[in-house]
Amino acid sequence: MLPLRTVATSALLFLSAANAHFILLAPPSLEGSSLDDSKEANAPCGALVPDLSQKSATDFHVDGDFISLQLGHPQANWLFRGTLEDKASGNWTQLFPIVLQSGLGNFCEPIVTAPKSWVNKTGVIGVVANAPDGTLYQCAVVNFVAGSITAPSSCTNASAVTGSFTSDSTLSGLVGDSAPSTSSPPPKPTGSAASAVSGGFPVVSLLITGAMALVGTALL
């Protein structure tokens, strides 16, 4: 028989995981360390409404920047989107193919792009999770800047976490007319990731996808 302490600790860990949602680590979430995960189901950004006039917006490089997350569920689909609309009121653009994360813990996508026309403008990066307990939202206010950056060493996945491109009609419905389109849904995450992207994504995303196929995974 397991010791009572072991049973109690396991139960607490199970309850913590069951009650957790996700945290947007980078760019920094609007809510920061005061995240109210009970309101993560509130579109478009969870508990807070973005203020594009704020002075502390983080730079986001349109030719490639990283998005880092922590998932409290064993699986979720991710949508990365952006908008220049005040209060994130609409006109969302999809920034990267929808990704399936398998495994609880940290996840980082090292190269997410945005339209070059957004350079020198302030906007919102929105991350949406389609998770076992519903659709969840977090946002960050950013300054879109030219160029790209190399993701830091902290941009890594938890040891048990994997990621693959997938399709998700719920998430696809959360982007506007300016979102990239595909002639057919991306395949389920089996085989080469290179075949998972088609349509209007920037050329850099297609190059990244090719590199993903070479290493066996695009998602660190």
C-alpha positions as CSV (number, residue, x, y, z in Angstrom):
1,M,0.0,0.0,0.0
2,L,1.2,3.5,-0.8
3,P,2.1,5.8,2.1
4,L,-0.7,8.2,3.0
5,R,1.7,11.2,2.3
6,T,2.3,9.9,-1.2
7,V,-1.4,9.5,-1.9
8,A,-2.1,13.0,-0.6
9,T,0.6,14.6,-2.7
10,S,-0.5,12.8,-5.8
11,A,-4.1,13.9,-5.2
12,L,-2.9,17.5,-4.8
13,L,-0.9,17.4,-8.0
14,F,-3.8,15.9,-9.9
15,L,-6.2,18.6,-8.6
16,S,-3.7,21.4,-9.5
17,A,-3.3,20.1,-13.1
18,A,-7.1,19.7,-13.4
19,N,-7.8,23.2,-12.4
20,A,-5.0,24.9,-14.4
21,H,-5.4,26.4,-17.8
22,F,-2.5,28.1,-19.6
23,I,-0.1,31.0,-19.1
24,L,1.3,33.2,-21.8
25,L,5.0,33.7,-20.8
26,A,6.4,35.6,-23.8
27,P,5.5,38.1,-24.9
28,P,4.3,39.0,-21.4
29,S,0.6,38.4,-20.8
30,L,-1.6,41.5,-20.1
31,E,-2.3,40.0,-16.7
32,G,1.3,39.2,-15.8
33,S,1.6,37.5,-12.4
34,S,-2.0,38.4,-11.5
35,L,-3.5,36.0,-14.0
36,D,-7.1,35.1,-13.2
37,D,-7.5,31.7,-14.9
38,S,-11.2,31.6,-13.9
39,K,-11.7,34.3,-16.6
40,E,-9.5,32.7,-19.4
41,A,-12.7,31.7,-21.2
42,N,-13.5,35.4,-21.8
43,A,-12.8,36.4,-25.4
44,P,-10.7,38.0,-26.7
45,C,-8.1,38.2,-24.0
46,G,-9.2,36.7,-20.7
47,A,-9.7,38.9,-17.7
48,L,-8.4,42.2,-19.2
49,V,-9.0,44.5,-22.2
50,P,-5.9,45.5,-24.1
51,D,-4.8,49.2,-24.0
52,L,-2.8,50.0,-27.1
53,S,-1.6,53.3,-25.5
54,Q,0.4,51.6,-22.8
55,K,4.0,52.5,-22.6
56,S,5.4,49.1,-21.6
57,A,4.6,47.1,-24.8
58,T,7.1,44.5,-25.7
59,D,8.8,44.5,-29.2
60,F,7.7,41.7,-31.5
61,H,9.8,41.2,-34.7
62,V,7.6,40.7,-37.8
63,D,10.1,38.4,-39.6
64,G,10.3,36.0,-36.7
65,D,9.9,36.1,-32.9
66,F,9.1,33.6,-30.2
67,I,5.9,32.8,-28.3
68,S,6.3,30.8,-25.0
69,L,3.5,29.2,-23.1
70,Q,2.9,26.9,-20.1
71,L,0.0,24.5,-20.5
72,G,-1.8,23.0,-17.5
73,H,-3.6,20.3,-19.5
74,P,-2.2,17.1,-21.2
75,Q,-3.2,18.4,-24.6
76,A,-4.5,21.5,-26.4
77,N,-4.6,23.1,-29.9
78,W,-2.9,26.5,-30.2
79,L,-3.9,29.5,-32.4
80,F,-1.5,32.4,-32.6
81,R,-3.1,35.5,-34.0
82,G,-2.6,39.3,-34.1
83,T,-4.6,42.5,-34.6
84,L,-4.0,46.3,-34.7
85,E,-7.6,47.0,-33.5
86,D,-8.0,49.0,-30.3
87,K,-9.1,46.8,-27.5
88,A,-8.5,43.7,-29.7
89,S,-12.1,44.3,-31.0
90,G,-11.6,42.2,-34.2
91,N,-9.8,41.9,-37.5
92,W,-7.6,39.1,-36.2
93,T,-4.9,37.7,-38.5
94,Q,-3.6,34.2,-38.1
95,L,0.2,34.3,-37.6
96,F,1.1,30.6,-37.7
97,P,-0.5,27.3,-38.5
98,I,-2.6,25.7,-35.7
99,V,-0.4,23.6,-33.5
100,L,-1.3,20.6,-31.4
101,Q,0.6,20.3,-28.1
102,S,0.7,16.9,-26.5
103,G,2.0,16.8,-23.0
104,L,1.6,19.0,-20.0
105,G,4.1,21.8,-19.3
106,N,6.2,24.5,-21.2
107,F,5.9,24.9,-24.9
108,C,7.7,27.4,-27.1
109,E,7.3,28.2,-30.8
110,P,10.6,29.9,-31.8
111,I,9.7,31.6,-35.1
112,V,6.3,33.3,-35.5
113,T,5.9,36.0,-38.1
114,A,3.5,39.0,-38.6
115,P,2.7,41.1,-41.6
116,K,5.5,43.6,-42.6
117,S,2.8,46.3,-42.9
118,W,2.5,46.2,-39.1
119,V,6.1,47.5,-38.5
120,N,6.2,50.6,-36.2
121,K,2.6,50.0,-35.1
122,T,1.3,48.8,-31.7
123,G,-1.0,45.9,-31.6
124,V,-2.0,42.7,-29.8
125,I,-0.7,39.2,-30.0
126,G,-3.5,36.8,-29.0
127,V,-3.0,33.1,-28.1
128,V,-6.1,30.9,-28.0
129,A,-6.1,27.4,-26.7
130,N,-8.8,24.8,-27.6
131,A,-8.4,22.7,-24.5
132,P,-10.4,19.9,-22.7
133,D,-12.3,22.5,-20.7
134,G,-13.1,24.8,-23.6
135,T,-11.7,27.8,-25.5
136,L,-9.2,29.9,-23.5
137,Y,-7.7,33.3,-24.2
138,Q,-4.6,35.3,-23.3
139,C,-3.1,38.4,-25.0
140,A,0.0,40.6,-25.0
141,V,0.3,44.2,-26.2
142,V,3.3,44.6,-28.5
143,N,5.2,47.0,-30.7
144,F,5.7,45.4,-34.1
145,V,9.3,46.0,-35.3
146,A,11.3,45.1,-38.3
147,G,13.6,42.1,-38.5
148,S,13.8,38.9,-36.6
149,I,15.5,37.6,-33.4
150,T,17.0,34.3,-32.4
151,A,14.9,32.6,-29.7
152,P,16.7,32.5,-26.3
153,S,17.8,29.3,-24.7
154,S,14.7,29.5,-22.4
155,C,12.5,28.9,-25.5
156,T,12.2,25.2,-25.1
157,N,9.7,22.5,-24.5
158,A,9.2,20.4,-21.4
159,S,10.7,16.9,-21.7
160,A,7.4,15.2,-22.3
161,V,6.0,17.8,-24.7
162,T,5.7,17.4,-28.5
163,G,4.0,19.6,-31.1
164,S,2.6,19.0,-34.6
165,F,0.5,21.0,-37.0
166,T,-3.2,20.1,-37.0
167,S,-6.6,21.5,-38.1
168,D,-9.3,22.9,-35.7
169,S,-12.5,24.4,-37.0
170,T,-13.2,26.2,-33.7
171,L,-9.9,28.1,-33.8
172,S,-10.0,28.7,-37.5
173,G,-13.3,30.5,-36.9
174,L,-11.5,33.1,-34.7
175,V,-9.6,34.9,-37.4
176,G,-10.8,37.5,-39.9
177,D,-10.9,37.7,-43.6
178,S,-7.2,38.6,-43.6
179,A,-6.2,35.2,-42.2
180,P,-4.2,32.9,-44.4
181,S,-6.4,30.4,-46.3
182,T,-5.7,26.8,-47.3
183,S,-7.2,24.8,-50.2
184,S,-7.8,21.9,-47.8
185,P,-7.4,21.4,-44.0
186,P,-3.9,20.6,-42.8
187,P,-3.4,16.8,-42.2
188,K,-3.4,15.3,-38.7
189,P,0.0,15.2,-37.1
190,T,1.4,12.0,-38.6
191,G,4.3,11.7,-41.0
192,S,6.2,14.8,-42.3
193,A,5.3,18.2,-40.9
194,A,6.2,19.8,-44.3
195,S,2.9,18.8,-45.8
196,A,0.9,20.5,-43.0
197,V,1.1,24.1,-44.4
198,S,-0.3,25.4,-47.6
199,G,-2.0,28.6,-48.8
200,G,-1.1,32.2,-47.9
201,F,1.4,32.0,-45.1
202,P,4.5,34.2,-45.5
203,V,7.4,32.5,-47.4
204,V,9.5,32.5,-44.2
205,S,6.8,30.2,-42.6
206,L,7.2,27.8,-45.5
207,L,11.0,27.7,-45.2
208,I,10.6,27.1,-41.5
209,T,8.2,24.2,-42.2
210,G,10.8,22.6,-44.5
211,A,13.4,22.9,-41.8
212,M,11.0,21.2,-39.4
213,A,10.7,18.2,-41.6
214,L,14.5,17.8,-41.7
215,V,14.8,17.7,-37.9
216,G,11.6,15.6,-37.4
217,T,9.8,18.4,-35.4
218,A,9.3,22.1,-35.9
219,L,8.6,22.8,-32.3
220,L,11.8,22.3,-30.3
